[in-house]
Amino acid sequence: MKLINKIIASLLIITTSVYAFAQQDPNLKEKQKHNPYYSHTDTKPINVPNTQWKKILSAGEYTIAREAGTERAYTGEYWNNHQKGTYYCACCGNLLFTSDTKYDSHTGWPSFYKPAAATSVKEKTDPDGERTEVECKRCGAHLGHVFNDGPRPTGLRYCMNSAVLDFVAVK
């Protein structure tokens, strides 16, 4: 009986490990090689100088994330993405949003009505004083803006730039 319990326990561990591995982003290891700050599990804030980010990020990512740029509407990879999954910061891998809170805002940018967790984003008033900027809470990357014209239950529209998002589909 003990042998059967050990076999069942071993099979359970193997099955769980295989399932967890299958759920991971297949490009995660490659991203981590290229970017030592990229992690889907580390939520500790990081303070990396822009000179270092410039070496790591693509030109488009850098312009949006570090210079508060905005991609043109209807041009980003995720504005019309309807797959189930999770959105991470393209700079540091921090969990940002889930597809369960994504909706079609008819603006041409991926929009969500709430962040995935309290550790996901921080908000601050834009220098123009008219909008609220949304940044990654871990690395400070500019992600987009939040507006008060979203759907229930929050009434918020987190309008994000695709270029600073990584999406991992549920398998």
Contacts in CASP RR format, 6 or more apart in sequence:
PFRMAT RR
TARGET T0000
AUTHOR 0000-0000-0000
METHOD contacts of the structure
MODEL  1
MKLINKIIASLLIITTSVYAFAQQDPNLKEKQKHNPYYSHTDTKPINVPN
TQWKKILSAGEYTIAREAGTERAYTGEYWNNHQKGTYYCACCGNLLFTSD
TKYDSHTGWPSFYKPAAATSVKEKTDPDGERTEVECKRCGAHLGHVFNDG
PRPTGLRYCMNSAVLDFVAVK
22 171 0 8 1.000
23 170 0 8 1.000
23 171 0 8 1.000
24 168 0 8 1.000
25 31 0 8 1.000
25 40 0 8 1.000
25 166 0 8 1.000
25 168 0 8 1.000
28 38 0 8 1.000
28 40 0 8 1.000
31 38 0 8 1.000
31 93 0 8 1.000
31 166 0 8 1.000
32 38 0 8 1.000
32 39 0 8 1.000
34 56 0 8 1.000
35 56 0 8 1.000
35 91 0 8 1.000
35 92 0 8 1.000
37 46 0 8 1.000
37 48 0 8 1.000
37 56 0 8 1.000
37 91 0 8 1.000
37 92 0 8 1.000
37 139 0 8 1.000
38 91 0 8 1.000
38 92 0 8 1.000
38 93 0 8 1.000
39 92 0 8 1.000
39 93 0 8 1.000
40 88 0 8 1.000
40 93 0 8 1.000
40 95 0 8 1.000
42 138 0 8 1.000
43 94 0 8 1.000
43 95 0 8 1.000
43 119 0 8 1.000
43 138 0 8 1.000
44 138 0 8 1.000
45 137 0 8 1.000
45 138 0 8 1.000
45 139 0 8 1.000
46 92 0 8 1.000
46 138 0 8 1.000
46 139 0 8 1.000
48 139 0 8 1.000
50 66 0 8 1.000
53 62 0 8 1.000
53 65 0 8 1.000
53 66 0 8 1.000
53 91 0 8 1.000
54 62 0 8 1.000
54 66 0 8 1.000
56 91 0 8 1.000
57 65 0 8 1.000
57 66 0 8 1.000
57 90 0 8 1.000
57 91 0 8 1.000
58 163 0 8 1.000
60 163 0 8 1.000
61 90 0 8 1.000
61 91 0 8 1.000
61 163 0 8 1.000
61 164 0 8 1.000
63 69 0 8 1.000
64 70 0 8 1.000
64 71 0 8 1.000
64 141 0 8 1.000
64 142 0 8 1.000
64 161 0 8 1.000
64 163 0 8 1.000
64 164 0 8 1.000
65 90 0 8 1.000
65 91 0 8 1.000
65 141 0 8 1.000
65 142 0 8 1.000
65 143 0 8 1.000
65 163 0 8 1.000
65 164 0 8 1.000
66 141 0 8 1.000
66 142 0 8 1.000
67 142 0 8 1.000
68 133 0 8 1.000
68 142 0 8 1.000
69 142 0 8 1.000
69 161 0 8 1.000
70 144 0 8 1.000
70 161 0 8 1.000
71 109 0 8 1.000
71 161 0 8 1.000
71 162 0 8 1.000
71 163 0 8 1.000
73 79 0 8 1.000
73 107 0 8 1.000
73 108 0 8 1.000
73 109 0 8 1.000
74 108 0 8 1.000
76 109 0 8 1.000
76 110 0 8 1.000
76 161 0 8 1.000
76 162 0 8 1.000
76 163 0 8 1.000
77 162 0 8 1.000
77 163 0 8 1.000
77 165 0 8 1.000
77 167 0 8 1.000
78 87 0 8 1.000
78 110 0 8 1.000
78 160 0 8 1.000
78 162 0 8 1.000
78 165 0 8 1.000
78 167 0 8 1.000
79 108 0 8 1.000
79 109 0 8 1.000
79 110 0 8 1.000
79 162 0 8 1.000
80 108 0 8 1.000
81 99 0 8 1.000
81 102 0 8 1.000
81 110 0 8 1.000
81 167 0 8 1.000
83 99 0 8 1.000
83 167 0 8 1.000
83 169 0 8 1.000
83 170 0 8 1.000
84 99 0 8 1.000
84 100 0 8 1.000
84 169 0 8 1.000
84 170 0 8 1.000
85 98 0 8 1.000
85 99 0 8 1.000
85 167 0 8 1.000
85 168 0 8 1.000
85 169 0 8 1.000
85 170 0 8 1.000
86 95 0 8 1.000
86 97 0 8 1.000
86 98 0 8 1.000
86 99 0 8 1.000
86 116 0 8 1.000
86 167 0 8 1.000
86 168 0 8 1.000
86 170 0 8 1.000
87 96 0 8 1.000
87 97 0 8 1.000
87 98 0 8 1.000
87 99 0 8 1.000
87 102 0 8 1.000
87 110 0 8 1.000
87 112 0 8 1.000
87 116 0 8 1.000
87 160 0 8 1.000
87 165 0 8 1.000
87 166 0 8 1.000
87 167 0 8 1.000
88 94 0 8 1.000
88 95 0 8 1.000
88 96 0 8 1.000
88 165 0 8 1.000
88 166 0 8 1.000
88 167 0 8 1.000
88 168 0 8 1.000
89 96 0 8 1.000
89 136 0 8 1.000
89 138 0 8 1.000
89 139 0 8 1.000
89 141 0 8 1.000
89 143 0 8 1.000
89 164 0 8 1.000
89 165 0 8 1.000
89 166 0 8 1.000
90 141 0 8 1.000
90 163 0 8 1.000
90 164 0 8 1.000
90 165 0 8 1.000
90 166 0 8 1.000
91 136 0 8 1.000
91 139 0 8 1.000
91 141 0 8 1.000
91 164 0 8 1.000
92 136 0 8 1.000
92 138 0 8 1.000
92 139 0 8 1.000
92 141 0 8 1.000
93 138 0 8 1.000
93 166 0 8 1.000
94 119 0 8 1.000
94 120 0 8 1.000
94 136 0 8 1.000
94 137 0 8 1.000
94 138 0 8 1.000
94 139 0 8 1.000
95 116 0 8 1.000
95 117 0 8 1.000
95 119 0 8 1.000
95 120 0 8 1.000
96 115 0 8 1.000
96 116 0 8 1.000
96 120 0 8 1.000
96 121 0 8 1.000
96 136 0 8 1.000
96 143 0 8 1.000
96 160 0 8 1.000
96 165 0 8 1.000
97 112 0 8 1.000
97 114 0 8 1.000
97 115 0 8 1.000
97 116 0 8 1.000
97 120 0 8 1.000
97 158 0 8 1.000
97 160 0 8 1.000
97 165 0 8 1.000
98 116 0 8 1.000
99 170 0 8 1.000
101 112 0 8 1.000
101 113 0 8 1.000
101 114 0 8 1.000
101 115 0 8 1.000
101 116 0 8 1.000
102 110 0 8 1.000
102 111 0 8 1.000
102 112 0 8 1.000
103 111 0 8 1.000
103 112 0 8 1.000
103 113 0 8 1.000
103 150 0 8 1.000
103 151 0 8 1.000
104 111 0 8 1.000
105 111 0 8 1.000
105 150 0 8 1.000
105 157 0 8 1.000
105 159 0 8 1.000
107 157 0 8 1.000
107 159 0 8 1.000
109 144 0 8 1.000
109 159 0 8 1.000
109 160 0 8 1.000
109 161 0 8 1.000
109 162 0 8 1.000
110 159 0 8 1.000
110 160 0 8 1.000
110 162 0 8 1.000
110 165 0 8 1.000
111 150 0 8 1.000
111 157 0 8 1.000
111 158 0 8 1.000
111 159 0 8 1.000
111 160 0 8 1.000
112 157 0 8 1.000
112 158 0 8 1.000
112 160 0 8 1.000
113 150 0 8 1.000
113 151 0 8 1.000
113 152 0 8 1.000
113 153 0 8 1.000
113 154 0 8 1.000
113 155 0 8 1.000
113 156 0 8 1.000
113 157 0 8 1.000
113 158 0 8 1.000
114 154 0 8 1.000
114 156 0 8 1.000
114 158 0 8 1.000
115 121 0 8 1.000
115 158 0 8 1.000
119 137 0 8 1.000
119 138 0 8 1.000
120 136 0 8 1.000
120 137 0 8 1.000
121 134 0 8 1.000
121 135 0 8 1.000
121 136 0 8 1.000
121 137 0 8 1.000
121 143 0 8 1.000
121 158 0 8 1.000
122 134 0 8 1.000
122 135 0 8 1.000
122 136 0 8 1.000
122 137 0 8 1.000
122 140 0 8 1.000
123 132 0 8 1.000
123 133 0 8 1.000
123 134 0 8 1.000
123 135 0 8 1.000
123 146 0 8 1.000
124 132 0 8 1.000
124 133 0 8 1.000
124 135 0 8 1.000
125 131 0 8 1.000
125 132 0 8 1.000
125 133 0 8 1.000
126 132 0 8 1.000
126 133 0 8 1.000
126 145 0 8 1.000
131 145 0 8 1.000
131 147 0 8 1.000
132 145 0 8 1.000
132 146 0 8 1.000
132 147 0 8 1.000
133 142 0 8 1.000
133 144 0 8 1.000
133 145 0 8 1.000
134 142 0 8 1.000
134 143 0 8 1.000
134 144 0 8 1.000
134 145 0 8 1.000
134 146 0 8 1.000
134 158 0 8 1.000
134 160 0 8 1.000
135 141 0 8 1.000
135 142 0 8 1.000
135 143 0 8 1.000
136 143 0 8 1.000
136 164 0 8 1.000
141 164 0 8 1.000
142 161 0 8 1.000
142 164 0 8 1.000
143 158 0 8 1.000
143 160 0 8 1.000
143 161 0 8 1.000
143 164 0 8 1.000
143 165 0 8 1.000
144 158 0 8 1.000
144 159 0 8 1.000
144 160 0 8 1.000
144 161 0 8 1.000
144 164 0 8 1.000
145 159 0 8 1.000
146 156 0 8 1.000
146 157 0 8 1.000
146 158 0 8 1.000
146 159 0 8 1.000
147 156 0 8 1.000
147 157 0 8 1.000
147 159 0 8 1.000
148 155 0 8 1.000
148 156 0 8 1.000
148 157 0 8 1.000
149 155 0 8 1.000
149 157 0 8 1.000
150 156 0 8 1.000
150 157 0 8 1.000
151 157 0 8 1.000
END
